[in-house]
Amino acid sequence: MSSMTEQFSAATKSQLEAQFHILNTLASTAVDSAEKLIALNIDTTKASMEKSSAAAKQWLTLKDPKEFFSLPTAQPGGFDALLAYGRELYSIAASAQSELVKSAQSTFQQVTELAATKATVATVSATPPVATEVAVVPKVVKAKPAAAPIPEQAEFIEVKAPAKAAPRLKK
């Protein structure tokens, strides 16, 4: 009897460990991804501020309006920086997704193994124990009182309710 209790206790313990493992993985993946995203945003903001300050310094060094119109109107690196930001953001999301999928697969495998263990425990507990000198005592069955018979009625009384006349509409 104690071995079955120990088996169920071990199965419950392994199930709880699997749940803690998946929660720990989810939390650490979320924190790591948030950390990477914050670092990416800080780096992008720094680069943008440096670009803006360089442009402001260039404007401040202008001495006449002709130089203002000779400045390039569009910085060619702006679109490239946007694409680089998007690629890095995608990389962070893809790595987080792959970590979560790996964790889910390992947890699924652990749960499958745990279910197989529980099935083994259930089959072991379903087998009848070896009998050793069991006294068989016959069960005493008490008689239930019979229900009273329903009297038969030869006549049924038909009751007719007077029909109400429909109310007349006033014109």
C-alpha positions in Angstrom: 0.0 0.0 0.0 2.8 2.4 0.8 4.5 1.7 -2.5 1.5 2.9 -4.4 1.4 6.0 -2.3 5.1 6.6 -3.0 4.5 6.1 -6.7 1.6 8.6 -6.8 3.7 11.0 -4.7 6.6 10.6 -7.1 4.3 11.2 -10.1 2.8 14.3 -8.5 6.3 15.6 -7.7 7.5 15.1 -11.2 4.4 16.8 -12.6 4.9 19.8 -10.3 8.6 20.0 -11.4 7.5 20.0 -15.0 5.1 22.8 -14.4 7.7 24.9 -12.5 10.2 24.2 -15.3 7.8 25.6 -18.0 6.9 28.6 -15.9 10.6 29.3 -15.2 11.4 29.0 -18.9 8.5 31.3 -19.9 9.5 33.9 -17.3 13.2 33.8 -18.2 12.5 34.0 -21.9 10.2 36.9 -21.4 12.7 38.8 -19.3 15.6 38.1 -21.7 13.5 39.2 -24.7 12.4 42.4 -22.9 16.0 43.1 -22.0 17.2 42.7 -25.6 14.3 44.8 -26.8 15.1 47.6 -24.3 18.8 47.5 -25.3 17.8 47.7 -29.0 15.6 50.6 -28.4 18.3 52.4 -26.4 20.9 51.8 -29.1 18.5 53.0 -31.8 17.6 56.1 -29.8 21.3 56.9 -29.3 22.1 56.5 -33.0 19.1 58.7 -33.9 20.2 61.4 -31.4 23.7 61.3 -32.7 22.4 61.7 -36.3 20.2 64.6 -35.2 22.9 66.3 -33.3 25.3 66.0 -36.3 22.6 67.6 -38.5 22.0 70.4 -36.0 25.8 71.1 -35.7 25.9 71.2 -39.5 23.1 73.8 -39.6 24.7 75.8 -36.9 27.9 76.1 -38.9 26.1 77.7 -41.8 27.1 81.2 -42.6 24.9 82.2 -45.5 21.5 81.0 -46.9 23.2 79.6 -50.1 24.9 77.0 -47.9 21.5 76.0 -46.4 20.2 75.2 -49.9 23.3 73.3 -50.8 22.9 70.8 -47.9 21.6 67.3 -48.8 17.9 67.1 -48.2 17.7 63.4 -47.3 20.1 61.3 -45.4 20.5 58.0 -47.3 21.2 56.1 -44.1 17.7 56.7 -42.6 16.0 53.9 -44.4 18.9 51.5 -43.8 18.7 52.2 -40.1 15.0 51.4 -40.1 15.6 48.1 -41.9 18.4 47.2 -39.5 16.0 47.9 -36.5 13.3 45.7 -38.1 15.8 42.9 -38.7 17.1 43.0 -35.1 13.5 43.1 -33.7 12.6 40.1 -35.8 15.7 38.3 -34.6 14.7 38.9 -30.9 11.2 37.7 -31.6 12.3 34.6 -33.5 14.8 33.6 -30.8 12.1 34.0 -28.1 9.7 31.9 -30.1 12.3 29.1 -30.7 13.1 29.0 -26.9 9.4 28.8 -26.1 8.8 26.0 -28.6 11.8 24.0 -27.3 10.5 24.4 -23.8 7.0 23.4 -24.8 8.3 20.3 -26.6 10.4 19.2 -23.7 7.4 19.7 -21.3 5.1 17.8 -23.6 7.6 15.0 -23.6 7.8 15.0 -19.8 4.1 15.0 -19.5 3.8 12.1 -22.0 6.3 10.1 -19.9 4.5 11.0 -16.7 1.2 9.9 -18.2 2.8 6.6 -19.2 4.1 6.2 -15.6 0.6 7.0 -14.2 -0.9 4.4 -16.6 1.6 1.8 -15.2 0.7 2.8 -11.7 -3.0 2.5 -12.5 -2.6 -1.0 -14.0 -0.6 -2.0 -11.0 -3.3 -0.7 -8.6 -6.1 -2.3 -10.7 -4.7 -5.8 -10.3 -6.4 -7.5 -7.4 -4.3 -8.1 -4.3 -3.3 -11.7 -3.5 -6.0 -13.0 -1.1 -5.0 -14.6 2.1 -7.7 -16.3 4.2 -10.6 -14.0 3.7 -13.8 -14.8 5.6 -16.9 -14.6 3.5 -19.9 -13.3 5.4 -23.2 -13.6 3.5 -25.0 -10.3 3.2 -28.4 -10.1 4.8 -31.0 -8.7 2.5 -34.0 -7.1 4.0 -37.3 -7.4 2.2 -38.9 -4.2 1.0 -42.5 -3.6 1.7 -44.7 -4.0 -1.3 -46.4 -0.8 -2.6 -50.1 -0.5 -2.2 -52.0 -1.3 -5.4 -53.7 1.5 -7.3 -57.5 1.1 -7.2 -59.1 0.8 -10.6 -61.9 3.2 -11.5 -64.5 2.1 -13.9 -66.0 5.6 -14.3 -64.4 8.8 -15.2 -66.2 12.1 -14.7 -66.0 14.5 -17.6 -66.1 18.1 -16.6 -66.8 20.8 -19.1 -65.9 24.4 -18.4 -68.2 27.0 -20.0 -66.5 28.8 -22.9 -66.1 32.5 -22.4 -67.5 34.7 -25.1 -65.0 36.9 -26.9 -65.3 40.5 -25.8 -66.9 42.8 -28.3 -65.0 45.7 -29.7 -66.7 49.0 -29.4 -67.0 50.9 -32.6 
